[in-house]
């Protein structure tokens, strides 16, 4: 999985994770089209443990792909019913307040 942590000047973070085979592809469903780019999801491959640690600490996260969603569901970060399917690719966002 590719993992990138975006940090703002204010210290806010967005954790972006996608399955490896999705990088630099575009998925769509009706009017929804998502470009899964290196600029957002990064170029660094991460282990499941690294992804889990990043999600443990995330206030905001953007997840794209079957494996990362399965990991997030197994670790209790998201519920499968809360995922959006974009074509055949599951997507979830986490926002903690």
N, C-alpha and C positions, 0 to 999 in steps of 0.2 A: 504494500500500500504506500502511496505517496502521502507525505505529511508536511504541511507548512503551517507555521504559527505566525499570523499577522499581528503586529503590535503597533498601537497608535501612540502618539506623543503623550496622550493622557494616561497611558498604561493599560488601556483596554486590549483584549486579545480576542482573535477569532481563530479557531483551530479548523483547518481545512484538510480533509482526508478523502482520498478516492482510491478505488481499486487500481492496481497497476495497469491493467490492459485498457483502462478508460482514458488515460492521459492523452491529451491532444486529439480528442474525438468530440463529436457533437451528438447529443441525444435529443430527441424531440417526441412530442405527443400533442397532436393538434396544434394549438397556437403557442405552446410552450417549447422553447428551444434553449438548450444549455450547452455552452462550449466549456468543456472540461480541459482547462489549459494549465500548462506549467506555471504560468505567472500567478495563478491563484492556488493551485494544489501543490506546487513545488516540484523539485527535481530530486529530492532525497527520499529514498526508500526507507521505510520504518518497519520495525517488528511489531507484532501484535501488542507486546508489552509496552513499547514506546507510545503506540497509539492510545492504549488504555490509560497510561499515565497522563498523556496530554488531555484526554477527555475528562479524567478525574479533576483536573485543574481548570477546565474550560468554563468560561461564562457563556461564550457563544461558540457554536461549532456548525460546520457545514459538511455533511457526509454524503458520498456518492458511490454506490456500487454494492453488490450483493455481499461481498466478504466483510467490508467495513460495517455494513448494516447488521449482519449476523453477529459480529463482535459487539457492537453497541447494544443490541438486544440481549445477548448473553450476559453482558456486564451490567445490565439494568439502566443504561443511559437513555434508551428510547424504547417505545413500544412498537411492535411490528405494524399495528393498526394505524399508527401515526405517521407512517411513511407514505410518501407520494411516489407513484410509479411514473417515470418519464420514459415512455416506450417500455422497454424491458428492464430498465435500470431503476432500482430503488434509491430514493433520496430522502434525507431527513435533515432537519435543523434543530439544534439545541439552543435554547435561550434560557438562562437561569437568571432569576431576579432576586 
